């Protein structure tokens, strides 16, 4: 197959439509995520309250993710994505129409969080079915890079907008962003009868039949399979733990800035975000040729170094620290995604595992940032995160060493 033909089969209308939809769906979410604490302050609430509301939104994201594959099977990819986008849109409307500031933020966060939790799992899991089988890795890299770019633009832009325009104007802009994601969903993505997120019905029935026969012959074999599957899941959780802490760092910087007394925080957040996009593209490009676990450790080391530099420098040198952190976090994202898809049996399960780690990290960041920045200070909070990265790196190395002989 020629390179030109290979590129044509990679960039299918379905993939391009999915990328367009995801680009604006992700941007809308990070508009909200990065401004939750700021909106709370504008409503007369404390930083701790704002961080708690941010965590509430992320709880909505996390709770929705395990049921996303079922929603996809029930409505089809197109219908499920429209449902998810509709919940995000409803969240912005509730934020505009509910009078008490705290209630408005909680309702908007929960609705938008549940919508995004469904959206991110469905969109991520759909990537393999939108391109030719031999180009899945490249398609995942394109999808991941574009969605990272969307968050890189959405977070600092949202932070700037909420301090520049009235709240109702800000929420209207987010609504428009969500609506722009709808046309390509309707035009290019498959509906209810397409087996996009899991195996086809025939394959599932055959697999179920095979399992029934095997279990009838030997129940112990099935029990061993279940135990081995549980062990693989636990091993994956431990190996993804550096990625989880990396997302705590990511959410901490996006939600609270690179320091409590840093002027122009949006600029530093943008530098970190863009650097993360570069790291994700670069790591994704070589993930097929090198060990994803090695890339994971490299990302961990870079992020740790960046955090330490953040504590000891200020002014222009802080930009360097944000660049290093971004490169590390982008590398962690690509490497961990490859590990998830290579370990879990279906795209939907891999997407759930990876995205739950991503969003649990963001949820923890809301609480850690609110408490840490208020009672410990930003420097101590960043050093604590650096320590957690090192601990989870050691744990993931031990888990890999134990599982390697098997």
TIMIVO-320714 format. One record per residue: residue in three letters; z, y, x of N, C-alpha, C, CB in turn. Coordinates in steps of 0.02 Angstrom, whole numbers, plus 50000, padded with zeros to 5 digits. Glycine has a CB too. Example, Ala and Ser with C-alpha at 12.3 -4.5 7.8 and 13.67 -1.06 7.14 Angstrom:
! residues 2
ALA503904971650660503904977550615503904983550660504524977650565 SER503544988850642503574994750684503945000250645502864997050704 
This chain:
! residues 406
UNK500004994050042500005000050000500005006250044500615000049952 UNK499565010950032499525016950072500115021550057498875020650059 UNK500245025950106500805030650096500675035250038500915034850160 UNK500045037350029499875041949975500005038749907499145044249979 UNK499795032449901499905028849838500655027849826499535022149838 UNK501025026349880501735025349874502085031649849502035023249942 UNK501875037449874502165043649850502015044849777501925049449892 UNK501395043049757501215044049687501645039749641500475042449676 UNK501785033649662502195029349619502925031249622502105022049640 UNK503135034849673503825037349675503915043049626504015039749746 UNK503465047949629503535053949587503195052749519503225060149622 UNK503485048249480503225046949414503435052549366503465040049388 UNK503085053449310503295058449260504015057349237502835058349200 UNK504215050949230504895049449207505405051849258504975041949193 UNK505275050549323505745052849374505775060449377505535050049443 UNK505205063749375505205071049378505545073949317504485073649384 UNK505425070949258505765073349198506515072349202505495069749137 UNK506735066649229507445065349237507765070249286507565058049259 UNK507405071549341507675076249391507735083249362507215076449453 UNK507235085449323507275092049291507875092449244506625093649253 UNK507945087449202508505087249154509175087249191508455081049109 UNK509225083149243509855082749280509995089249317509825076849329 UNK509485092449342509585098649380509945103849337508915101449404 UNK509725104749275510045109749233510685107249201509555112049179 UNK510735100749187511355097949162511915098549212511255090749141 UNK511765097149275512265097749328512445105049340512005094649393 UNK511955109449341512085116549351512565119249298511435120649351 UNK512445117449235512875119749181513595117449190512615117449114 UNK513675111249211514355108649221514705112449277514345101249236 UNK514365113549332514695116949388514795124349376514305115849451 UNK514395127349332514565134049307515275133949279514055136449254 UNK515415128849238516065128349204516615126349253516025123349147 UNK516475121449295516995118849340517245124349387516735112949380 UNK516785127949417516985132849468517335138949438516375135149507 UNK517255139949372517535146049341518135144749297517005149449301 UNK518355138449292518905136949246519535140849264519045129449246 UNK519705140949329520315144549350520225152049339520465143049425 UNK519625154649354519485161749344519515163649270518805163649373 UNK519245159449227519265160849155519995160749129518845155749116 UNK520395156149157521095155849138521445162449158521445149849171 UNK521295164949218521605171249240521385177049196521415172649313 UNK520745177149176520505182449131520845182149063519745181849123 UNK521065176149044521415175348980522165176248986521275168648952 UNK522395178449045523115179649054523525173549071523385182648992 UNK523195168149093523545162049111523655161649186523165155849086 UNK524125157449208524285156849279523785152149315524995154349289 UNK523805152349381523385147949421523555140549409523445149549496 UNK524205139149403524415132249389524135129849322525185131649390 UNK524165134149271523895132349205523135131349210524055137849153 UNK522805135849246522085135149254521895128649288521805140949292 UNK522275126849341522145120549375522275114549330522575120049437 UNK522795115049287522945109549241522395108749189523615110849206 UNK522125114349164521575114049116520955110949150521405121049088 UNK520845112749213520285109749250520365102249255520245112949321 UNK520975099949268521115092849271520995089549202521825091549294 UNK521185093049149521065090449081520325089349069521355095249028 UNK519915094149091519195093349084518955087249122518835099649109 UNK519215086249183518995080649223519245073949195519235081449295 UNK519805074049161520035067949127519525066049073520745069049095 UNK519265071149037518735069748988518125066649021518535076148952 UNK517935069149079517365066449116517495059149133517235070449180 UNK518085057749160518235050949185518295045949128518895051049225 UNK518625047949073518715043349017518045041448985519175046448963 UNK517575046148986516925044848954516485040248995516555051348942 UNK516575040049060516095036549103516045028949091516275037649174 UNK516605025349081516525018149070516145016349006517205014949067 UNK516145020748956515785019248894515065021748895516145022248834 UNK514865025148948514185027848951513645022448946514095031649015 UNK513705016748980513185011548972513115009148900513345005549016 UNK513685008648864513645006648793513295011948752514355005348765 UNK513445018348765513095023748730512345023448744513375030548751 UNK512175021848806511465021348824511115015648787511395020248898 UNK511455009948780511165004348743511115005948669511574997948754 UNK511605009748643511615011248571511065016048551512305014048552 UNK510985021448589510515026748571509865026748612510855033348579 UNK509835022748665509285023348711509415029048759508625024448673 UNK509055029048815509185034148866509065041148838508735033048927 UNK508515042248803508365048948777508905051348729507685048948742 UNK509075047148680509575049148631510265050148662509625044048576 UNK510445045848710511095046448742511155052848784511235040348786 UNK510615054548820510625060748859510655066848814510015061048904 UNK510295066648758510325072248711511025072948682509805071348655 UNK511345067348667512025067448641512505070448693512255060248623 UNK512415068548756512845071148810512735078648820512705067448875 UNK512115080748819511965087948825512245091848766511215089148832 UNK512215088748706512485092048647513235093148651512325087848585 UNK513595088348680514315089248690514465094848739514635082748714 UNK514065095348792514155100848839514025107648805513685100048900 UNK513505107848764513355113948727513915115748679512685113248689 UNK514185110748644514735111948598515345114848635514935105348563 UNK515465112548695516025115148734515965122648746516075111548800 UNK515355124948762515255132048774515345136048709514555133348804 UNK515115133248653515195136648589515935137148570514805132848534 UNK516315131748582517035131948568517385137148611517345125048579 UNK517165137648674517455142648718517335149748694517185141848787 UNK516785150748658516625157348631516975158848566515875157948622 UNK517095153748524517305154948455518055153948443516925150548410 UNK518395150048484519105148848475519505154648505519325142048507 UNK519975157448467520315163548488520845162548542520635166748428 UNK521345158148533521865157548586521555155348652522415152548564 UNK521715158848706521385157548770521495150448795521635162448822 UNK522115148048791522255141248816521905135948775523005139948816 UNK521935136548709521605131748665520855131748675521775133148592 UNK520555137648683519835138248694519635134648758519625145548697 UNK520025135648811519855132448875519935124848871520295135248931 UNK520465122548838520575115348833520025111948793521265113948801 UNK519855114848734519335111848692518655112148727519295115448625 UNK518505117848757517865118448793517835113548851517765125648818 UNK518395112848887518405108248944518335101048923519035109148982 UNK518685099048870518645092048848517945090248822519165090748793 UNK517665094548780517005093148753516475093048809516815098348700 UNK516495098148851516015098248906516135092648956516055104848941 UNK516765090948967516925085549014516685078748989517665085249026 UNK516805077148926516565070848898515795070648900516815069848825 UNK515485076248882514755076548885514485075348954514515083148859 UNK514795078549004514545077649072514705070649098514865082849118 UNK515275067849079515435061049100514905056049077516105058949073 UNK514675056649015514135052448990513485054049026514055053348915 UNK513345060449034512715062749062512615060249134512675070349061 UNK513125060949176513035059349246512935051949258513635061849286 UNK513295047749220513205040449228512525038249203513755036649190 UNK512325040749145511685038849116511095040949160511605041849046 UNK511125047149184510575049649225510535046049291510655057149236 UNK511105044949323511105041549388510865034349382511805041649419 UNK511095030849330510905023849322510175023049302511345020549270 UNK509875028249274509185027749251508675028449307509045033049199 UNK508885030849365508415032249420507995026149439508785034749481 UNK508285020149451507875014549472507305012749424508305008549482 UNK507415013849359506905012049310506355017249303507235010949243 UNK506425022949335505915028249329505415028249385506245034949325 UNK505465023549432505015023349489504845016149505505325026849551 UNK504375015049552504185008349570504745004949610503525008349611 UNK504794998349606505354994849638505424996149712505284987449627 UNK504874997049747504914998149819505105005149840504274996449849 UNK505195009549791505345016549807506005018949779504785021049781 UNK506445014149761507075015949728507515020149774507445009749706 UNK507555018149839507975021749886507755029049892507955018449953 UNK507105030049898506855036849903506995040849840506105036849919 UNK506905037549782507025040849718507755042949712506825036349660 UNK508215038449733508925040149730509075046049776509345034049751 UNK508745046249834508855051849880508615058449850508505050649945 UNK508035058249818507775064349786508235066549729507065063049759 UNK508435061849687508865063449631509535066249655508985057249587 UNK509835062849704510485065149730510445071849764510755060049778 UNK509895072949801509825079449835509735085149786509245079249882 UNK509335084049735509205089349686509835090849645508625087449639 UNK510205085649625510805086949586511345090249630511085080349556 UNK511365088449693511825091949739511625099249746511835088449808 UNK510975100449750510735107449754510915111249691509975107549766 UNK510875107849633511055111149570511785113149570510905106549511 UNK512215108749595512925110549598513045115849650513355104349612 UNK512655115649705512725120649757512555127649732512285119049817 UNK512065128049688511875134549659512345136349601511145134349634 UNK512505131349560512895132749499513605135049513512925126649457 UNK513945132049563514645133849575514725141049599514935129149627 UNK514405143149654514505150149674514205155149626514215151149743 UNK513625153349595513325157949548513765158949487512635155349526 UNK514075153549463514545154149407515145158449425514775147249385 UNK515405157449486515975161349509515795168749512516215158849577 UNK515185170249534514965177249538514855180149469514315177749579 UNK514545176249424514395178749357515025180349318513985173649320 UNK515525175949323516115176849281516515183049303516565170649284 UNK516415185249364516735191349387516295197549378516925190749458 UNK515685196549352515215202149346515035203849274514575200449383 UNK514975198749232514755199849163515315197849115514105195849147 UNK515295200149053515795198049003515785190448993515675201648936 UNK516345187748970516395180548961515875177948912517105178748937 UNK515755181648857515265179248808514565178948838515265183748745 UNK514405183548882513755183348916513715177348963513625189848955 UNK514255176148998514275170349044514165163849006514945170149081 UNK514525162948951514455156648913513765156148881515005156248859 UNK513465161648862512785161548835512285159248889512585168448808 UNK512385161448950511955159349005512015151749016512135163149070 UNK512615149149012512715141949020512375138148963513475140349022 UNK512415140748902512075137548845511325137148856512235141348781 UNK511035142648880510315142748894510135137548947510085149748916 UNK510555136948997510445132149051510435125049023510995132749104 UNK510875123448977510895116848945510265115648904511525116048902 UNK510055120748866509475120048822508835118948863509395126148778 UNK508795121848923508205120948964508125113648985508245125449027 UNK508675109848987508655102849006508365098248952509345100449024 UNK508315100848891508125096548834507385094548832508295100048770 UNK506905099248843506195097448833505955091448874505765103348850 UNK506145091048938505915085348978506255078848956506065086649052 UNK506845079348928507165073348900506755070548842507885074848876 UNK506525074948799506115072848742505425070448763506045078548692 UNK505135073548813504445072248831504355066048874504165078148867 UNK504795065148925504645060248978505105054248979504675063549042 UNK505685054448947506165049048956506125044048898506865051848961 UNK506245037648912506155032348862506695032648808506165025548895 UNK506515029848751506965029848694507375023548689506585030748631 UNK507535021648628508035016448616507815009548637508215016248544 UNK507165008048634506935001248647506814999648720506305000048609 UNK506965004348765506845003348836507465000848871506595009748869 UNK507404995548911507964992848949508014996449015507894985248960 UNK508335002249014508345006549073508975005649114508285013749052 UNK509545004649082510175004749118510404997949141510705007849075 UNK510164992549111510384985849129509774981349133510894983149078 UNK509894975049141509344970249140509034970049071509594963249161 UNK508414967349068508084966749003508464961648960507344964649011 UNK508334961948896508684957448850508564950148868508464958748778 UNK507934948448885507774941548904508164939348965507034940848916 UNK508214943849015508574942149075509314941149060508484947549128 UNK509594945649017510294945048999510434938548962510514951048957 UNK509984936848915510084930748877510044924648923509564930148821 UNK509574924748970509504919149017510124918649060508884920049060 UNK510364924349084510964924349126511564921749087511114931349153 UNK511634924049024512194921748982512144914248970512204925548915 UNK511524911748959511434904648948511624900649010510704903248928 UNK511404903149068511564899749131512314899549142511224903249190 UNK512654905049126513374905149135513714900249088513644912249123 UNK513454899749026513744895048978513684887949002513414895848909 UNK513084886149028512974879349053513434877849111512234878349073 UNK513464882649158513874881549217514614880949198513764887149267 UNK514824885349150515534885149132515694878749094515714891249089 UNK515204876149057515314869849023515384864149072514744868448975 UNK515004864549126515034859249176515664859749220514414859349220 UNK515834865949234516384866949281516734873549267516124866649354 UNK517274873349228517634879449212517944882749272518154878049161 UNK518124878649321518424881449382517934885849420518674875849427 UNK517294884049416516784888049450516764895149422516084884749444 UNK516804895549355516804902149323517424906049343516764901349246 UNK517994902649345518614906049364518564908749435519214901349358 UNK518264904749480518184907049549517724913049552517914901349593 UNK517194912949511516734918649509517094924949486516144917149464 UNK517514924349435517884930149410518354932749463518274928349346 UNK518704928249497519164930449549518794933849606519564924449576 UNK518214930849625517824933949679517564940749658517234929449699 UNK517354941349594517114947749569517664952949570516844946949497 UNK518274951049551518844955649553518984957849625519464952449522 UNK518944953049671519054954749741518534959549767519054948549783 UNK517904958549746517374963149768517494970149741516684960649745 UNK517724970649678517864977149648518424980649686518044976349574 UNK518964976949700519524979949737519314982149806520114975049741 UNK518904978149839518654979949905518224986249902518254974149936 UNK517814986749850517384992649842517814998849830516894991649784 UNK518344998149790518785003849776519085006549842519345001949727 UNK519315001849884519615003949947519095007049993519954997949982 UNK518495004049996517985006650040517715013350017517415001650046 UNK517765014749951517555021249925518115026449927517295020449854 UNK518715024449950519275029149949519165035349992519895025549971 UNK518825034850051518685041150087518235045850047518355039550154 UNK517765042950010517325046949967517745050349913516775042549935 UNK518235046749885518665049649834519035055749861519175044449809 UNK519335055049920519695060749950519205066249969520105058550012 UNK518605064349990518095069350004517935073549944517465066050029 UNK517935070449885517795074249824518405078549804517615069549767 UNK519005076549825519585080949815519475087349856520235077349837 UNK519255086549918519125092349960518575096649930518925090150031 UNK518045093349907517485096849875517725101049816516945091849852 UNK518105097949771518345101449712518845106849729518665096549664 UNK519235105649781519725110649802519385117049824520155107849860 UNK518855116449865518515122349890518115125649835518045120349949 UNK517775121749793517375124649738517825128049687516955119249704 UNK518385124949670518815127649617519295133049640519215122149588 UNK519495132949704520015137549728519795141749788520635133749745 UNK519215140249817518975144049873519215141349940519185151149867 UNK518955144049996519135141550062519805144250087518605143450111 UNK520155148150047520805150950066521015156150016520785153950137 UNK521665157050008521915161549956521775168949971522655160549947 UNK521685170650034521585177650052520885179050081522105179850102 UNK520415174650064519735175350091519315179750044519405168350100 UNK519045185150071518605189450031517905186350027518565196650062 UNK517575187349970516895184649962516885177049962516445187150017 UNK517355174049924517415166749924516765163249904517975164549878 UNK516385166349858515775163249833515285161949890515455167649780 UNK515265166349939514795165449996514975159150035514805171650042 UNK515615158250049515835152450087515735145950047516575153150107 UNK515855146349982515735140449939514995138649941515965141849866 UNK514565143749937513845142449939513635139250005513455148949928 UNK513915141550060513755138650126513955131250127514125142550183 UNK514565129750103514785122850101514335118550057515505122450076 UNK514145121149999513735117449952513045116049981513685121149887 UNK512725121150009512065120250038512085115350097511775126950061 UNK512605115850137512685111250193512775104050168513285113350236 UNK513135103250111513215096650082512545093750059513705096850023 UNK512115098050032511445095850012511055093350073511055101549976 UNK511085097150127510745095150189511015088550214510825100650243 UNK511685087850213511995081550235511795075650192512735082250235 UNK511735076850127511565071350082510835069250092511675073450009 UNK510385074050098509685072350112509615068650178509255078650112 UNK509945071250230509875068250297510165061250299510235072650349 UNK510755060250270511065053650270510655048750227511775053950245 UNK510395051150170509995046850128509355044550162509835050350064 UNK509075048850204508455047250237508525041550288508175053350272 UNK509135040750316509225035650367509685029950344509525038750430 UNK509895030050280510375025050256510085018050256510605026850187 UNK509425017450253509105010750254509055007950325508415011150222 UNK509105012250375509025010050444509685009150481508605015050481 UNK510225012250457510875011750490511385009250440511095018550520 UNK511975007650464512505005150421512775010650375513075002250463 UNK512755009750309513055014650263513795015750277512955012550191 UNK514135010350298514855011150313514945015550374515175004250326 UNK514525014850424514555019250482514425026450463514055017050535 UNK513945027550419513815034350395514415037050357513195034450349 UNK514755032650320515345034750283515885037250330515605028850240 UNK515995033550384516505035650433516295042150467516605030050485 UNK515645042950482515415049150512515555055050466514655048650527 UNK515415054250402515555059650354516285061350351515305057650286 UNK516705056050353517435057150352517655061250412517805050350350 UNK517405059450471517605062950532517385070250529517305059550595 UNK516775071450508516535078350503516955082550455515795078450482 UNK517105079650396517495083350347518195084850373517545079350281 UNK518495080050409519165081050437519155086650489519425074650468 UNK518665086450533518605091750584518525098550550518015090250631 UNK518105098850500517985105150465518615107850433517455104250412 UNK519025103450404519655105650372520135108650424519985099850336 UNK520185105350481520625107850533520385114650558520665102850592 UNK519725115350567519455121750589519595127250538518695121150602 UNK519555125450473519685130350420520385133350426519605127050352 UNK520855129250448521555131550453521645136350512522025125550461 UNK521275135450566521415139150628520955145050639521375134550687 UNK520445145950598519985151550609519965155950547519275149050625 UNK519655161750554519535166150497518895170050510520145170950484 UNK518715174350463518125178550471517485174450474518175182750533 UNK517035176350519516385173150523516415165850543515955176850570 UNK516925164050583516985157050605517125152350547517525156450657 UNK517395155150492517525150950434516865148150405517895155050380 UNK516325151650415515665149150393515505142650429515125154350407 UNK515655142350494515535136250533515945130450505515705137250607 UNK516575131850488517005126650460516715124050394517715129350449 UNK516475128650351516185126650287515555122450297516035132850244 UNK515155124150348514555120350362514725113150383514145123750417 UNK515235112550426515425105850449515705101750391515955106350506 UNK516135104850350516405101250292515835099050246516905105650253 UNK515355103550233514805101850189514395096050216514365107850179 UNK514235096150280513855090550310514235083950302513715091950385 UNK514895084250313515295078150306515305075550235515985079450330 UNK515395080150187515435078050117514765075450092515675083850073 UNK514215078750112513555076250093513415069350120513015081150116 UNK513615068150183513535061550213513945056350176513735061750287 UNK514565058050159514985053550120514665051850053515675056650109 UNK514375056650020514075055449955513495050449960513835062049925 UNK513045051550006512465047050013512685040050034511975049750064 UNK513115039650084513315033050110513695029050058513745033950172 UNK514145032250022514545028649971514105026449913515115033049946 UNK513605030549895513155028549840512755022349858512685034249822 UNK512515022049920512145016049943512605010049941511865017150014 UNK513235010749964513705005149963513835002849892514365007149997 UNK513895007549845514025005749775513445001749746514165011949733 UNK512835004149755512255000749727512124994049759511635005149733 UNK512334993149822512224986749856512784981749841512184987849931 UNK513334984049812513914979649799513964977549727514544983149820 UNK513794982049680513894980749608513244977949579514104987249571 UNK513304973749528512744969649505512214973349466513004964149463 UNK512374978649430511884982349391511914989749407511994981149316 UNK511344993349397511355000649409511885004249369510685003549394 UNK511995002149306512495005549265513195004949293512475002849194 UNK513364998849316514034997749344514115001649410514154990249356 UNK513595001649451513635005449513513725012849499513005004249556 UNK513355015449450513405022449433514105024149407512885024249380 UNK514385019749366515065020949341515565021049398515265015449290 UNK515525016149444515995015749500515965021949543515855009449542 UNK515355024049561515285029749606515485036249572514555030249631 UNK515255037249511515395043449477516125044149457514965044149415 UNK516465038549443517175038949428517565041149490517445032249402 UNK517375038649548517695041049609517565048449620517455037049670 UNK516945050549609516765057549616517205061949571516025058649598 UNK517255060049508517585064449459518345063749461517335062949391 UNK518595057849479519325057349489519535061949546519535050049504 UNK519105062349598519245066949653519265074149630518725066149707 UNK518785076049588518785082849562519395084249517518145084149523 UNK519595079049480520185079849436520815080849478520265073849390 UNK520895076849530521475077549574521485084449606521475072049628 UNK520885086949622520835093549654521125099049610520105095149671 UNK521055098349544521325103449499522085104049505521135101849428 UNK522425098249505523155098249511523365100049581523445091449491 UNK523045096949631523235098149700523125105449719522835093649747 UNK522565108349696522435115249712522935119949679521745117149691 UNK523075118849615523545123149580524235122949611523595121149508 UNK524495116849625525155116149654525165117949728525425109149644 UNK524655115449764524635116449836524555123749856524085112449866 UNK524075127149826523955134149843524555138549821523315136649810 UNK524895136549767525455140549742526085139549783525585138949670 UNK526255133249800526905131849830526875130049904527225126149792 UNK526295127549928526245125649999525835130650039525945118750005 UNK525355133750006524885138050042524245134250056525195140550107 UNK523705137950066523055134750074523015130650139522495139950074 UNK523305133050194523255129550258523595122650254523585133650313 UNK524195122350227524545115950221524175111250174525265117150195 UNK523875113950122523495109750075522885106650109523265113850014 UNK522535110650149521945107950184522145102750236521555113650217 UNK522695103850272522925099050321523145092550288523495101950363 UNK523455093050230523645087050192523025083050173524045089050128 UNK522495086450152521875082950134521565079650196521365087850103 UNK521595082950254521335080050316521715073650332521395085050374 UNK522375073750323522785067750335522585062050288523525069350328 UNK522475063750224522275058650175521595055650194522235061650105 UNK521135059750218520485057150240520575052050296520035062850263 UNK520995053550344521105048950400521425042450376521535052250454 UNK521915042850331522255036850306521765032450268522845038850260 UNK521365035450223520885031450184520335028550229520575035650128 UNK520165032150282519675029450330519935023150363519505034650382 UNK520565023250383520865017250414520895011550364521575018850440 UNK521085013050301521125007850249520435004850236521405010650184 UNK519925009050233519245006450220519005002150278518765012150208 UNK519175004050339518985000050397519334993250396519155003750463 UNK519984993150377520344986850372520044982350318521094988150357 UNK519884985350260519584981450205518914978550227519484985750143 UNK518514982350263517874979850285517954974350337517454985450313 UNK518444975050381518574970050432518794963350401519094972450481 UNK519214963850349519454957750316518894954350279520034959350268 UNK518464958250245517934955350203517334953150244517724960250150 UNK517264955550305516664954050345516564946550356516714957450412 UNK517084942650375516964935450385516724931850322517594932150409 UNK516904934450263516704931150201515964932350186517134933650142 
